[in-house]
């Protein structure tokens, strides 16, 4: 990427606040809402994400937002790019026929779903979320889309918590691009 892109990332990073011990002791929470409460930062973030998609994922046909903060970005990106916007949600949140994917968490399991009639075999999808930590939900969403016959071109996140090594859990061959990385 060019120098202008790098400068925009620095500005964005400076606007993201962290909150120690939230939602529980020992967790450092990186808050994207602290950045996007500023309209100028919203525009800057949008331009960064669109530039990234056009550069790294030019063949994408659908932006898929992960529940729930991924929804914030998927609609505006899909709208600007003139492509489909789809949602992956937790079990029981989508009407109609859905396809489900159950996955394991540290203490239990969870299920993600997508509406069956929104995915066609070979649909070129890009998963979008605000953050990748351990990679559990993005990995599950990737596998859900693949189960439906979609082609996952990659995953785009704003923040990556590198020390948690979430990118290592993403299925092989699926690139992950993060705008900002924290150790």
C-alpha positions as CSV (number, residue, x, y, z in Angstrom):
1,X,0.0,0.0,0.0
2,X,1.1,3.6,-0.5
3,X,2.2,6.3,2.0
4,X,-1.3,7.9,2.1
5,X,-2.8,4.6,3.0
6,X,-0.2,4.1,5.8
7,X,-0.9,7.7,7.1
8,X,-4.6,7.0,7.3
9,X,-4.0,3.8,9.2
10,X,-1.9,5.8,11.7
11,X,-4.7,8.3,12.2
12,X,-7.3,5.6,12.6
13,X,-5.2,3.7,15.2
14,X,-4.7,6.9,17.2
15,X,-8.5,7.2,17.6
16,X,-9.1,3.7,18.9
17,X,-9.3,3.6,22.7
18,X,-8.6,0.6,24.9
19,X,-10.4,-0.3,28.1
20,X,-8.5,-2.5,30.6
21,X,-10.5,-5.2,32.5
22,X,-13.5,-5.1,30.2
23,X,-15.8,-7.0,29.9
24,X,-13.9,-8.9,32.7
25,X,-10.7,-8.7,34.6
26,X,-7.6,-9.5,32.5
27,X,-9.1,-8.5,29.1
28,X,-7.9,-5.4,27.3
29,X,-10.9,-4.3,25.1
30,X,-10.1,-2.3,21.9
31,X,-13.1,-0.1,21.1
32,X,-13.8,0.6,17.5
33,X,-16.8,2.8,18.6
34,X,-14.4,5.3,20.1
35,X,-13.0,5.9,16.6
36,X,-16.2,5.8,14.5
37,X,-18.0,8.3,16.8
38,X,-16.1,10.9,14.7
39,X,-17.7,11.4,11.2
40,X,-14.3,12.2,9.6
41,X,-12.9,8.9,11.0
42,X,-15.9,7.1,9.6
43,X,-15.0,8.4,6.1
44,X,-11.4,7.6,6.6
45,X,-12.1,4.1,7.7
46,X,-14.5,3.5,4.8
47,X,-11.9,4.7,2.3
48,X,-9.3,2.4,3.9
49,X,-11.6,-0.6,3.7
50,X,-12.8,0.1,0.1
51,X,-9.2,0.6,-1.1
52,X,-8.1,-2.6,0.6
53,X,-11.0,-4.6,-1.1
54,X,-10.3,-3.1,-4.5
55,X,-6.6,-3.9,-4.2
56,X,-6.6,-7.3,-2.5
57,X,-10.0,-8.7,-3.3
58,X,-11.1,-7.2,-6.6
59,X,-13.3,-10.1,-7.7
60,X,-15.5,-10.1,-4.6
61,X,-19.2,-10.5,-5.2
62,X,-20.6,-10.3,-1.7
63,X,-19.4,-8.7,1.6
64,X,-20.4,-10.9,4.5
65,X,-20.7,-9.2,7.9
66,X,-20.2,-11.2,11.1
67,X,-22.5,-10.6,14.0
68,X,-22.6,-8.0,15.2
69,X,-20.0,-5.3,14.6
70,X,-19.2,-6.7,11.1
71,X,-22.7,-5.5,10.2
72,X,-21.6,-1.9,10.7
73,X,-19.1,-2.2,7.9
74,X,-20.5,-4.8,5.5
75,X,-23.5,-2.7,4.3
76,X,-21.6,0.5,3.6
77,X,-18.8,-1.5,1.8
78,X,-21.2,-3.5,-0.3
79,X,-23.2,-0.3,-1.2
80,X,-20.1,1.6,-2.3
81,X,-18.8,-1.4,-4.3
82,X,-22.2,-2.2,-5.8
83,X,-22.2,-5.8,-4.6
84,X,-24.3,-8.0,-2.2
85,X,-24.3,-7.6,1.5
86,X,-24.9,-10.8,3.5
87,X,-25.1,-11.5,7.2
88,X,-23.8,-14.4,9.4
89,X,-25.7,-14.4,12.6
90,X,-25.9,-16.5,15.8
91,X,-28.5,-19.3,15.9
92,X,-32.1,-18.2,15.9
93,X,-31.6,-14.6,14.7
94,X,-32.4,-15.1,11.0
95,X,-35.8,-15.9,9.5
96,X,-36.5,-18.4,6.8
97,X,-34.5,-21.5,5.8
98,X,-31.0,-21.3,7.2
99,X,-27.8,-23.3,7.1
100,X,-26.1,-23.8,10.4
101,X,-22.5,-24.4,11.5
102,X,-21.8,-25.4,15.1
103,X,-18.3,-24.7,16.5
104,X,-16.5,-25.2,19.7
105,X,-15.6,-22.4,22.1
106,X,-13.2,-22.4,25.1
107,X,-16.1,-23.4,27.4
108,X,-18.9,-24.9,25.2
109,X,-20.1,-24.4,21.7
110,X,-22.0,-21.9,19.5
111,X,-23.8,-21.9,16.2
112,X,-23.7,-19.5,13.3
113,X,-26.3,-19.3,10.5
114,X,-26.8,-17.8,7.1
115,X,-30.0,-17.7,5.0
116,X,-29.9,-20.6,2.6
117,X,-31.3,-18.6,-0.4
118,X,-28.6,-16.0,-0.2
119,X,-25.7,-18.2,-1.1
120,X,-25.2,-19.8,-4.5
121,X,-22.3,-22.2,-5.3
122,X,-19.2,-20.4,-6.3
123,X,-20.3,-17.0,-4.9
124,X,-17.1,-15.0,-4.2
125,X,-17.4,-13.8,-0.6
126,X,-15.3,-11.6,1.7
127,X,-15.8,-11.9,5.4
128,X,-15.7,-8.6,7.3
129,X,-15.5,-8.0,11.0
130,X,-14.1,-5.4,13.4
131,X,-11.6,-7.6,15.2
132,X,-9.9,-11.0,15.1
133,X,-8.7,-12.4,18.4
134,X,-8.6,-16.2,18.6
135,X,-10.3,-16.5,15.2
136,X,-13.1,-18.7,16.3
137,X,-16.0,-16.9,14.8
138,X,-14.3,-16.0,11.6
139,X,-13.1,-19.6,11.2
140,X,-16.7,-20.9,11.8
141,X,-18.1,-18.3,9.3
142,X,-15.6,-19.3,6.7
143,X,-16.5,-23.0,7.1
144,X,-20.2,-22.2,7.1
145,X,-19.8,-20.3,3.7
146,X,-17.7,-23.1,2.3
147,X,-20.3,-25.7,3.4
148,X,-22.8,-23.6,1.4
149,X,-20.6,-23.8,-1.7
150,X,-19.4,-20.2,-1.6
151,X,-15.8,-19.3,-2.3
152,X,-14.3,-17.3,0.5
153,X,-11.7,-15.0,-1.0
154,X,-10.5,-13.7,2.4
155,X,-11.2,-12.1,5.7
156,X,-10.9,-8.4,6.3
157,X,-10.8,-7.0,9.8
158,X,-10.0,-3.6,11.2
159,X,-8.1,-4.8,14.3
160,X,-6.0,-7.9,14.8
161,X,-4.8,-9.0,18.3
162,X,-1.6,-10.8,17.1
163,X,-0.7,-12.4,20.4
164,X,-3.8,-14.5,20.3
165,X,-2.8,-16.0,16.9
166,X,-6.3,-16.1,15.5
167,X,-5.0,-15.9,11.9
168,X,-3.4,-19.3,12.4
169,X,-6.9,-20.9,13.0
170,X,-8.3,-19.7,9.7
171,X,-8.6,-22.5,7.1
172,X,-5.5,-22.8,4.9
173,X,-5.5,-20.7,1.7
174,X,-7.8,-18.0,3.1
175,X,-5.9,-14.7,3.4
176,X,-6.6,-12.4,6.4
177,X,-6.0,-8.7,6.1
178,X,-6.0,-6.4,9.1
179,X,-5.7,-2.7,9.0
180,X,-4.3,-2.4,12.6
181,X,-2.4,-4.9,14.7
182,X,-1.9,-4.9,18.4
183,X,0.4,-7.4,20.3
